[in-house]
């Protein structure tokens, strides 16, 4: 009876140690991802009763020489009492003395959404590979209303 009890306790101890070891490995991966995301934390800005939040920025190589495709995830919350519309075309990137508009063939967001509803999507820009930093500008009707300093990550 004692041998069975000792064997059971030993087996349970090994299972718990193994499980704890795997959890620690998983947490290390999550911490690394969190640190990468924390490199560019953007403040939420409210413009015309719309909360605007910038999310992850990703870069891939374009089919054109010396160009990168940059996608910027964005989310919006309508705090107004009426439906509002926001689209990727309202955003521009200013860098190195030039202004870049959204890539028209990209799967860009744009829609009207009701009060207390959210809208999320991505805006796509084709930028020269030399652009490493810039300013994302919200400028509907060419009137600048908000801006964020951004860093363009390397293409992966």
VOGU-3710 file (C-alpha; in Angstrom, 3 decimals, decimal comma):
1> xxxxxxxxxx> 0,000/0,000/0,000  2,819/2,422/0,867  4,574/1,629/-2,425  1,424/2,405/-4,418  0,939/5,656/-2,507  4,596/6,699/-3,013  4,415/5,774/-6,720  1,212/7,808/-7,113  2,673/10,844/-5,376  5,829/10,586/-7,487
11> xxxxxxxxxx> 3,797/10,352/-10,696  1,638/13,361/-9,742  4,749/15,370/-8,839  6,287/14,635/-12,252  3,065/15,658/-14,023  2,871/18,957/-12,118  6,567/19,725/-12,699  6,160/18,990/-16,393  3,072/21,184/-16,658  4,732/24,056/-14,836
21> xxxxxxxxxx> 7,765/23,798/-17,099  5,601/24,103/-20,227  3,751/27,110/-18,828  7,016/28,929/-18,197  8,090/28,342/-21,806  4,751/29,651/-23,106  5,012/32,776/-20,952  8,480/33,570/-22,310  7,071/33,671/-25,838  4,196/35,915/-24,753
31> xxxxxxxxxx> 6,554/38,305/-22,980  8,646/38,685/-26,127  5,579/39,477/-28,232  4,402/41,997/-25,654  7,777/43,738/-25,706  7,704/43,949/-29,496  4,210/45,442/-29,415  5,166/47,833/-26,614  7,848/49,425/-28,809  5,132/51,426/-30,548
41> xxxxxxxxxx> 2,312/52,270/-28,199  -0,030/54,910/-29,543  -2,376/57,116/-27,570  -6,042/57,003/-28,436  -7,161/60,367/-29,772  -10,708/61,710/-29,920  -11,667/63,741/-32,980  -15,242/64,894/-33,659  -16,523/62,464/-30,958  -14,702/59,492/-32,545
51> xxxxxxxxxx> -12,075/57,617/-30,502  -9,220/56,711/-32,856  -6,683/54,050/-31,982  -3,662/52,970/-34,009  -2,692/49,300/-33,735  0,036/47,143/-35,248  2,113/48,372/-38,167  3,429/45,694/-40,531  5,706/45,977/-43,535  6,073/43,608/-46,497
61> xxxxxxxxxx> 8,014/43,967/-49,719  6,123/45,388/-52,663  6,296/43,978/-56,175  7,818/47,301/-57,225  11,536/47,845/-56,787  12,583/49,907/-53,732  9,005/49,983/-52,359  7,375/48,454/-49,275  3,719/47,829/-48,493  2,868/49,115/-45,017
71> xxxxxxxxxx> -0,377/48,132/-43,315  -1,618/50,036/-40,280  -4,367/48,495/-38,162  -6,853/51,028/-36,802  -9,988/50,965/-34,684  -12,646/53,581/-34,043  -15,495/54,086/-31,584  -18,384/56,420/-32,425  -19,188/58,509/-29,340  -21,445/60,841/-31,331
81> xxxxxxxxxx> -25,239/60,809/-31,288  -25,440/60,253/-35,055  -23,821/57,849/-37,527  -20,359/58,902/-38,739  -18,122/57,761/-41,568  -14,395/57,136/-41,504  -12,208/55,693/-44,240  -8,570/54,947/-44,916  -8,625/57,713/-47,537  -8,835/60,220/-44,669
91> xxxxxxxxxx> -5,285/59,250/-43,611  -1,905/60,203/-45,047  1,708/59,560/-44,092  4,126/62,479/-44,102  7,794/61,558/-44,261  10,997/63,065/-45,624  9,179/66,169/-46,858  6,656/64,168/-48,915  3,041/63,133/-48,376  1,879/59,587/-49,179
101> xxxxxxxxxx> -1,780/58,675/-49,658  -3,357/55,251/-49,166  -2,619/52,557/-51,740  -5,850/52,493/-53,797  -5,648/48,765/-54,640  -5,258/47,815/-50,950  -8,062/46,255/-48,931  -8,575/49,550/-47,085  -11,301/50,108/-44,516  -14,088/52,621/-44,839
111> xxxxxxxxxx> -17,659/52,673/-43,628  -20,338/54,548/-41,769  -21,058/53,305/-38,265  -23,751/54,071/-35,708  -23,398/55,634/-32,246  -21,569/53,415/-29,721  -20,445/51,055/-32,502  -16,869/50,192/-33,429  -15,168/50,120/-36,798  -11,857/48,371/-37,360
121> xxxxxxxxxx> -9,682/47,791/-40,390  -6,354/48,431/-42,049  -4,987/51,196/-44,217  -2,351/50,278/-46,786  0,431/52,553/-48,002  3,111/51,936/-50,618  6,238/53,695/-49,330  9,835/53,898/-50,510  12,105/51,491/-48,620  14,067/54,531/-47,404
131> xxxxxxxxxx> 11,129/55,702/-45,241  11,777/54,573/-41,652  9,819/57,192/-39,665  6,928/59,441/-40,407  3,717/61,005/-39,211  0,351/59,366/-39,737  -2,144/62,184/-40,235  -5,942/62,100/-40,023  -7,002/64,793/-42,483  -10,570/64,473/-43,762
141> xxxxxxxxxx> -11,317/67,046/-46,467  -7,577/67,949/-46,300  -7,968/69,479/-42,825  -5,450/67,971/-40,406  -7,247/66,965/-37,193  -4,913/64,419/-35,534  -1,457/62,942/-36,000  0,728/60,147/-34,632  4,513/59,714/-34,944  5,169/56,248/-36,349
151> xxxxxx> 8,178/54,054/-37,028  8,028/51,844/-40,103  9,286/48,341/-39,219  11,583/46,356/-41,508  9,864/44,166/-44,124  9,458/40,522/-43,074
//
